[in-house]
Amino acid sequence: MLDFKNRKILIMGLGLHGGGLAITKYLAKKGAKLTVTDLKTKEQLASTLQKLRNYKINYVLGKHRLIDFRQAEMVIQNPDVPANSKYLQEALKYGVPIENEASLFFKLCPAPIIGITGTRGKSTTTALIYEMIKKKNPKALMAGNIRTIVMFDIINKVKKNTPVILELSSWQLEGLARFKLSPHISVLTNIMPDHLNRYKNYSEYIKAKKIIYKYQTSDDYIILNRDNKLTKNLGKEVPSQRFWFSKKNFPEQNGVFVKNNNIYFRINGKQTKICEQKDLYLKGEHNLANYLAAIACASIYGVSKDLIFKTVKAYRGLANRQELIREFKGIKYYNDTTATTPEATIAALNTLSQTGKQNIVLLAGGADKKLDFTELAQIIKKNVKALILFEGEATKKLVKELRKISFTRTIVFVETMPEAFKQAEYLLEKGDIFLLSPAAASFGLFINEYDRGAQFNKQVLKIK
């Protein structure tokens, strides 16, 4: 067990989302000599600082100082801090080890970990796996990149036989690579272009995702999407026991597949029918993939097909993901704020659109992550009645693509959520859908995507 008592630990990035707060509290209780440094000011961090008022902590706010990185015995890196930060490089130059929330959790966790990553679907897949495993073992715990449940809020509850299910972002995985760590059971839902504003190129992003299995052994398991060209190719290089999931039957290999609208799990040539496709509560091709990945993981873990069946029938999905907030005067209001890539918004439009109808008013746009909007523009032209767009670089790129294909329907530009709803009043009619599915990041306009979603919900519930 790591000993933190009296160790000089520097936390780089306290933040407002809970991860920095939880790990700071944990280390303070363990007797570490803590310094917290953040580019945000005391005023900006007020809500988090208030929760740390009873702990003895040194703060350097509104800036970072190179000397703090030289003198620390350990640096804890916030996920928002890029790996090439000159301050982290300074720490490395002086031989100071750098951890992040995930790497420290992995070292401290006494139980084998189930880890889920991917560009799309990882939160829903994580939640489904948790719900399935919890039916077998009620002490199961879920945390990680998933909303509101950070790793160091659960670390003290983990025992040797506790199932631990973690959603892992590419940034959290980068921290694992430093210490050659991967989960015992890993799930890679898919890989598509994302976060290209953060990574030097797409190859670097892929490299980060591959950490989920890179340091596994033959005693571990990897579950890969056979329908995603990139992850299918990665299956050739995995060091662990490989299981596929696919919407189609595939040759006699281990995994989960669909055949004649039935879902099967196959291991060592033996097939077991789990359920029928119609039993799945969440609709859409993307959710079918999420279910298949979760069924594969739960089956490997030893959850019975009866318990898996109960879960797929009962699970109602996560908030902020194609979530129906309200139906009022024949208009449906959907919150899909976590759709921060064009592919995610395409999935929402494909799921909610009705054949032959253009009855969706789409609220989208925002900050760019260096992604391609060509295909999204085509889907919008096919399915969308009108567009309300938040200002931003991603919005400019989307509009440029729409002009190329002669999109002639209404486009309105707004800067705030109340303004978006004011404009929507003129566009929405009975039978329409008002869909928040941004295909872009929220920087500059909202605190984060969850703030964006909360503001949407607030406006929906105000409608009279």
C-alpha positions in Angstrom: 0.0 0.0 0.0 1.3 3.5 -0.9 2.1 5.7 2.0 1.2 9.4 1.6 1.9 10.6 5.1 4.1 13.7 5.1 4.8 13.4 1.4 4.9 16.7 -0.5 2.2 16.2 -3.2 1.3 18.8 -5.8 -2.2 18.6 -7.2 -2.2 20.3 -10.6 -5.8 21.3 -11.5 -8.5 21.2 -8.7 -11.3 22.0 -11.1 -15.1 22.1 -10.6 -16.2 18.7 -11.6 -15.4 16.6 -8.4 -12.4 14.5 -9.5 -9.8 17.0 -8.1 -11.9 17.6 -5.0 -12.2 13.8 -4.2 -8.5 13.0 -4.6 -7.5 16.1 -2.6 -9.7 15.1 0.3 -8.4 11.5 0.1 -4.7 12.6 0.2 -5.4 15.2 2.9 -7.0 12.5 5.1 -3.9 10.3 4.5 -1.7 13.1 6.0 0.0 14.3 2.8 1.5 17.8 2.7 -0.6 19.2 -0.1 -0.2 22.1 -2.5 -3.0 22.7 -4.9 -2.3 24.8 -8.0 -4.9 25.8 -10.6 -5.0 28.5 -13.3 -8.5 29.3 -12.1 -8.8 32.0 -9.4 -10.0 31.7 -5.8 -13.3 33.2 -7.0 -13.8 30.8 -9.8 -13.0 27.8 -7.6 -15.1 29.1 -4.6 -17.6 26.2 -4.6 -14.8 23.5 -4.5 -12.6 25.4 -2.0 -15.5 25.7 0.4 -15.7 21.9 0.6 -11.9 21.8 1.5 -12.1 24.5 4.2 -11.4 22.0 7.0 -8.2 20.6 5.6 -4.7 22.1 5.8 -3.8 22.8 2.2 -1.4 25.3 0.5 -3.0 27.0 -2.5 -1.4 28.6 -5.6 -4.3 29.9 -7.7 -4.6 31.9 -10.9 -1.2 30.6 -12.0 1.3 27.7 -11.8 4.9 28.1 -10.5 7.8 26.0 -11.9 9.4 25.9 -8.4 6.4 23.9 -7.0 6.9 21.2 -9.7 10.6 21.0 -8.9 10.1 20.6 -5.1 7.2 18.2 -5.1 7.6 14.5 -4.3 4.6 13.6 -6.5 2.4 15.5 -9.0 -1.2 14.6 -9.5 -2.2 15.7 -13.1 -5.8 16.8 -13.8 -7.3 15.2 -17.0 -7.6 18.7 -18.6 -3.8 19.2 -18.3 -2.0 18.2 -21.6 0.9 15.8 -21.3 3.2 18.2 -23.0 2.6 20.9 -20.3 5.9 22.7 -19.6 5.2 22.3 -15.9 4.9 18.5 -16.1 8.0 18.4 -18.2 9.8 20.4 -15.4 8.6 17.8 -12.8 9.9 15.0 -15.0 13.2 16.8 -15.4 13.7 16.8 -11.7 12.6 13.1 -11.3 9.2 13.8 -9.8 6.7 11.0 -10.5 3.4 12.1 -12.2 0.2 10.3 -11.4 -3.4 11.0 -12.4 -6.6 10.0 -10.7 -6.8 6.7 -12.7 -3.2 5.6 -12.2 -3.4 6.2 -8.5 -6.7 4.4 -8.2 -5.4 1.4 -10.1 -2.4 1.2 -7.7 -4.6 1.4 -4.6 -7.6 -0.7 -5.7 -7.5 -4.2 -4.1 -10.0 -5.7 -6.6 -9.7 -6.6 -10.4 -11.0 -3.7 -12.5 -13.4 -3.7 -15.4 -12.5 -0.8 -17.7 -14.6 0.7 -20.5 -13.4 3.2 -23.1 -14.3 4.3 -26.7 -15.3 7.4 -28.6 -19.0 6.8 -28.3 -21.2 4.7 -26.1 -18.8 4.2 -23.2 -21.0 5.8 -20.5 -24.1 3.8 -21.5 -22.1 0.6 -21.8 -20.5 1.2 -18.4 -23.8 1.7 -16.8 -25.3 -1.4 -18.4 -22.4 -3.5 -17.3 -22.7 -2.1 -13.8 -26.5 -2.9 -13.7 -25.9 -6.4 -14.9 -23.1 -7.2 -12.5 -24.9 -5.6 -9.6 -27.7 -8.1 -10.0 -25.1 -10.9 -9.4 -23.2 -8.9 -6.7 -25.0 -6.0 -5.1 -21.7 -4.6 -3.7 -20.6 -3.7 -7.3 -19.2 -0.1 -7.7 -19.1 2.2 -10.7 -17.0 5.3 -11.2 -14.6 7.1 -13.5 -15.3 9.4 -16.4 -19.0 8.8 -15.9 -21.0 11.8 -14.7 -20.9 12.6 -10.9 -19.2 9.3 -9.7 -15.5 10.0 -9.4 -13.0 7.2 -8.5 -11.8 8.6 -5.2 -15.4 8.8 -3.9 -15.5 5.0 -4.0 -12.0 3.9 -3.2 -12.6 3.4 0.5 -15.6 1.1 -0.3 -13.6 -1.3 -2.4 -12.8 -4.7 -0.9 -10.9 -7.6 -2.5 -14.0 -9.2 -4.0 -15.8 -5.9 -5.0 -16.6 -5.7 -8.7 -15.2 -2.3 -9.8 -16.5 -0.9 -13.2 -14.7 2.2 -14.5 -15.4 4.4 -17.5 -12.0 5.6 -18.7 -11.3 8.6 -21.0 -8.3 8.7 -23.2 -6.7 11.2 -20.8 -7.1 8.9 -17.9 -5.7 6.0 -19.9 -2.6 8.1 -20.7 -1.8 8.1 -16.9 -2.0 4.3 -16.8 0.5 4.0 -19.6 3.2 5.6 -17.5 3.0 2.6 -15.1 2.1 -0.1 -17.7 -1.4 -0.6 -16.2 -4.5 -2.0 -18.0 -7.8 -3.4 -16.5 -8.4 -7.1 -16.0 -11.5 -7.0 -18.3 -11.4 -4.2 -20.9 -14.1 -3.0 -23.3 -13.3 -0.9 -26.4 -16.7 0.3 -27.8 -15.4 1.9 -31.0 -12.8 4.5 -32.1 -13.8 7.5 -34.2 -12.2 11.0 -34.6 -12.6 13.1 -31.5 -10.6 15.5 -29.3 -8.3 16.4 -32.2 -8.0 19.8 -30.6 -6.2 18.1 -27.8 -4.2 15.5 -29.7 -1.5 16.1 -32.3 -3.3 13.9 -34.8 -5.8 11.0 -35.0 -3.0 8.4 -34.6 -2.1 9.9 -31.1 -5.8 9.6 -30.0 -5.9 6.0 -31.2 -2.6 5.3 -29.3 -4.2 6.6 -26.1 -7.3 4.3 -26.5 -5.1 1.2 -27.1 -3.8 1.5 -23.6 -7.0 -0.1 -22.4 -5.5 -3.5 -23.5 -1.8 -2.8 -24.1 -0.6 -4.0 -20.7 -2.9 -6.9 -20.3 -1.7 -10.5 -20.1 -3.2 -13.8 -21.3 -5.1 -14.0 -18.0 -7.1 -10.9 -18.9 -9.9 -10.2 -21.4 -10.5 -7.6 -24.1 -14.0 -7.0 -25.7 -13.8 -5.3 -29.1 -16.3 -4.0 -31.6 -16.1 -6.2 -34.7 -18.3 -3.7 -36.7 -15.9 -0.8 -36.3 -13.1 -1.2 -38.8 -10.4 0.2 -36.6 -11.2 -1.9 -33.5 -11.6 -5.0 -35.7 -8.0 -4.5 -37.0 -6.8 -3.9 -33.4 -8.0 -7.4 -32.6 -4.9 -8.8 -34.3 -2.5 -7.3 -31.8 -4.2 -7.8 -28.4 -2.2 -9.8 -25.8 -5.2 -11.0 -23.8 -8.2 -13.3 -24.4 -10.3 -11.6 -27.2 -14.0 -11.4 -27.4 -16.0 -9.7 -30.1 -19.4 -8.0 -30.2 -21.2 -7.5 -33.5 -24.7 -6.9 -35.0 -23.9 -9.7 -37.4 -23.0 -13.4 -36.8 -19.2 -14.0 -37.3 -17.0 -17.1 -37.6 -16.7 -19.4 -34.7 -14.9 -17.0 -32.4 -15.8 -15.9 -28.8 -18.2 -13.0 -28.3 -21.7 -11.7 -28.7 -23.6 -11.4 -31.9 -27.1 -11.0 -33.5 -28.7 -13.8 -35.6 -32.3 -13.7 -36.8 -33.0 -10.9 -34.3 -31.8 -13.0 -31.4 -28.7 -12.1 -29.3 -26.2 -14.9 -28.5 -23.1 -15.3 -26.4 -20.5 -17.8 -27.7 -17.5 -19.1 -25.8 -15.3 -22.0 -26.9 -17.8 -23.0 -29.6 -20.8 -23.1 -27.2 -23.7 -20.7 -28.0 -26.2 -19.4 -25.5 -29.3 -17.3 -26.5 -29.4 -14.3 -24.1 -32.5 -12.5 -25.4 -34.3 -11.2 -28.4 -33.5 -7.8 -30.0 -37.1 -6.6 -29.2 -36.4 -7.1 -25.5 -33.9 -4.2 -25.5 -35.5 -1.1 -24.0 -33.1 1.5 -25.5 -33.6 1.9 -29.2 -31.2 2.8 -32.0 -28.3 1.0 -33.7 -25.8 2.7 -31.4 -27.6 1.4 -28.3 -27.8 -2.1 -29.8 -23.9 -2.0 -29.9 -23.9 -0.8 -26.3 -26.0 -3.7 -25.2 -23.9 -6.3 -27.1 -20.7 -5.0 -25.5 -22.3 -5.1 -22.0 -23.7 -8.6 -22.5 -20.2 -9.8 -23.5 -18.6 -8.3 -20.4 -21.3 -9.5 -18.0 -21.2 -13.0 -19.5 -17.4 -13.2 -19.1 -17.9 -12.1 -15.5 -20.3 -14.9 -14.9 -23.6 -13.1 -14.8 -26.4 -15.6 -15.7 -28.5 -15.0 -18.8 -31.6 -14.6 -16.7 -30.1 -11.7 -14.8 -28.8 -10.1 -18.0 -32.3 -10.5 -19.5 -33.8 -8.7 -16.5 -31.4 -5.8 -17.0 -31.9 -5.3 -20.7 -35.7 -5.2 -20.1 -35.6 -2.8 -17.2 -32.7 -0.4 -17.8 -33.9 3.1 -18.8 -30.7 4.8 -19.8 -28.5 7.7 -18.6 -29.5 11.3 -18.4 -28.5 13.7 -21.1 -28.4 10.9 -23.8 -31.3 11.2 -26.2 -33.4 11.8 -23.0 -37.0 12.7 -23.5 -37.4 15.6 -21.0 -41.0 16.5 -21.8 -43.9 16.3 -24.3 -46.0 19.4 -24.3 -48.7 20.4 -26.8 -47.6 17.6 -29.2 -43.9 18.7 -29.2 -41.2 16.4 -27.8 -38.1 17.9 -26.2 -35.0 15.7 -26.2 -31.7 16.4 -24.3 -28.7 14.8 -26.0 -26.1 17.3 -24.7 -23.4 14.6 -24.4 -23.4 14.3 -28.2 -20.1 16.3 -28.6 -19.1 14.8 -32.0 -20.8 14.7 -35.4 -21.2 10.9 -35.2 -23.1 11.2 -32.0 -25.5 13.7 -33.4 -26.0 11.5 -36.5 -26.9 8.6 -34.2 -29.5 10.8 -32.5 -31.0 12.0 -35.8 -31.1 8.5 -37.2 -32.9 7.2 -34.0 -35.4 10.0 -33.7 -36.2 10.8 -37.4 -39.4 9.4 -38.9 -39.4 8.1 -42.5 -40.5 10.8 -45.0 -40.8 13.5 -42.3 -38.6 16.5 -41.6 -40.0 17.3 -38.1 -36.8 17.8 -36.1 -35.7 21.3 -35.0 -32.0 20.7 -34.1 -30.2 22.8 -31.5 -26.5 22.3 -32.2 -23.1 24.0 -32.6 -20.4 25.3 -30.4 -16.6 24.9 -30.1 -14.6 22.9 -32.6 -12.6 19.8 -31.8 -11.1 19.7 -35.3 -13.7 17.2 -36.5 -15.3 16.6 -39.9 -18.9 17.7 -40.4 -19.5 16.5 -44.0 -21.7 13.5 -43.2 -23.6 15.3 -40.5 -24.5 18.0 -43.0 -26.0 15.3 -45.3 -28.1 13.8 -42.5 -29.3 17.3 -41.5 -30.4 18.0 -45.0 -32.4 14.7 -45.0 -34.0 14.9 -41.6 -34.0 18.4 -40.1 -36.7 20.9 -40.5 -34.7 23.9 -39.1 -31.5 24.6 -37.3 -30.7 26.7 -34.3 -27.0 27.0 -33.8 -24.8 28.3 -31.0 -22.0 30.5 -32.2 -18.5 28.9 -32.5 -15.9 27.5 -34.8 -17.7 24.1 -35.1 -20.8 26.0 -36.2 -18.9 27.8 -39.0 -17.6 24.5 -40.3 -21.1 22.9 -40.2 -22.7 25.9 -42.0 -19.9 25.7 -44.7 -20.7 22.0 -45.3 -24.5 22.8 -45.5 -23.9 25.6 -48.0 -21.9 23.1 -50.2 -25.0 20.9 -50.5 -27.5 23.7 -50.9 -29.3 23.4 -47.6 -32.1 26.0 -47.9 -34.2 25.6 -44.7 -34.1 28.0 -41.8 -30.8 28.5 -39.8 -30.8 30.7 -36.8 -27.7 31.7 -34.7 -27.9 32.2 -30.9 -25.6 32.9 -28.0 -27.7 31.7 -25.1 -30.1 28.9 -24.2 -33.0 31.3 -23.5 -32.5 32.9 -26.9 -32.5 29.4 -28.5 -35.9 28.7 -27.0 -37.3 32.0 -28.0 -36.4 31.3 -31.6 -37.7 27.7 -31.3 -41.2 29.1 -30.6 -41.4 30.4 -34.2 -40.3 27.1 -35.7 -41.9 24.3 -33.6 -45.4 22.9 -34.4 -47.4 20.0 -33.1 -45.7 16.7 -34.0 -42.2 18.2 -34.0 -39.2 17.3 -32.0 -36.9 19.9 -30.5 -33.5 18.1 -30.1 -30.4 19.4 -28.3 -27.6 17.4 -29.9 -24.7 19.8 -30.4 -22.0 17.7 -32.3 -19.6 20.2 -30.7 -17.9 21.1 -27.4 -19.3 23.6 -25.0 -16.3 25.8 -24.1 -16.9 29.5 -23.9 -20.7 29.2 -23.8 -21.3 26.8 -20.9 -19.3 25.5 -18.0 -19.4 22.0 -19.6 -21.9 19.8 -21.6 -23.8 19.0 -18.4 -24.4 22.7 -17.7 -25.6 23.0 -21.3 -28.0 20.1 -20.7 -29.2 21.5 -17.4 -29.9 24.9 -19.0 -31.9 23.1 -21.8 -33.9 21.1 -19.2 -34.6 24.3 -17.2 -36.0 26.1 -20.3 -38.1 23.0 -21.3 -39.8 22.9 -17.9 -40.5 26.6 -18.0 -42.7 26.3 -21.1 -46.4 27.0 -20.4 
